[in-house]
C-alpha cells in the first residue's frame, strides 16, 4: 500500500516540475488530444510534433476533418506510416460530427464506439481530456509498472494488461487522472526507458522493486512477436515520352487492404518472393511481362535503386527499374480487352496517372515510394 502511495505522490511531483511542453498539452482540447494519441501510436513524440502541427493547421476542428477529401487527409499523414490510423480517424470524425454534433463525447461507451479507438486511446482521451479516472495502459506504462512493482508476467497477455489497468485505477489520485496518466507515460518515455533506464534520476527509485532486486534490465517480460515475412518485389519507374515527357507513371492501390487508395509505382511480387533478391536480368523480364499484361506500353531499361519497407507483418524488398514508355501495340490491345471485361461490361480498372514533380503534392504516397520519387526527380535531368 505504501509503495503505491509513494509512487503516485513522487511521480506527480516530478511531472509537475519536469513535464515537456508539447503542442497538444497547451490546451485541453479533446480533439487535439485524440489526434495526438492516434499519431503517437508506434511513433515517437519528436517525430509526431511537426505532423501534429501541420494536421491541426489543415484540419482545425473535428468537422474540418470529417468534411475533407480523403486524399487530403492521407497527404497530410504522408510520412507517418500506418495509414489505416488516418482513415479510421477521419471515419471517427464523421461519427462525431453526425452523432455528437462535432463535439468529442466524454462518456465511455461513445468514445469506445469511435472507429480506430481501442482501450488505450479511449482511456487516454477520457483521462487526459476529461480528467476521468480511466486507465491508459500501453507498452510504456506496462514497462514502468512491471519494473516498479516487479510484475514478472508476460505483458503480451491480455490478463497482464487487465491487471495493470486495474492497478492504474487504484493509483490515480483523486481529481488528477489527466496529469497522472500523462506522468506515467512521460516517465516511461524519458526515464524508465526500454534500454538502460535512468534509475539514478528516477523520481520513484526509492521504492522501485526491480531496482532493489537489480532486475530493471530484465523487465518487462515480453514474448517476441513473429518477425515480418520478407517479400521480394520488382518495381517499374516508367519514364514518359512525347506528351508524357518529364513525367512518370503512378497507380492507385485497391480500395481495400494494405495502404488502400494510396498511390505508388507499379510493382509485383517476384516468384523468388521468399528466397531473395533476383539478378537484374530475370527481374527485368518479369517486369516487362507484367507491364505488358497491365496494358502498359513500356520496357525496363536499367536497375535504378533498391529500397525496403517494413509493415507490422511484411518486409518489402524492392528492386526498382527505370522503364521507358514505348509504342507496343500488344499493350494497347490488352488494355482495350481489359477495359471491355469478359462480359462486355467495363471491369474495375486500376487508376494510372502520369505525374511530374509538382504533381506529387496532390497524391498521397507510402513513404517508401515517396522517397524513391523524390530522389528520382532530384537527380533526373528533366
Ligand atoms: S527506478 Fe529504474 S526501473 Fe524503477 S521505475 Fe525508475 S527508471 Fe524504472
Boltz pocket constraint, residues with backbone or C-beta under 6 A from the ligand:
constraints:
  - pocket:
      binder: B
      contacts: [[A, 144], [A, 147], [A, 148], [A, 191], [A, 192], [A, 193], [A, 197], [A, 198], [A, 199], [A, 200], [A, 202], [A, 203], [A, 204], [A, 205], [A, 206], [A, 208], [A, 209], [A, 210], [A, 211], [A, 216]]
      max_distance: 6.0
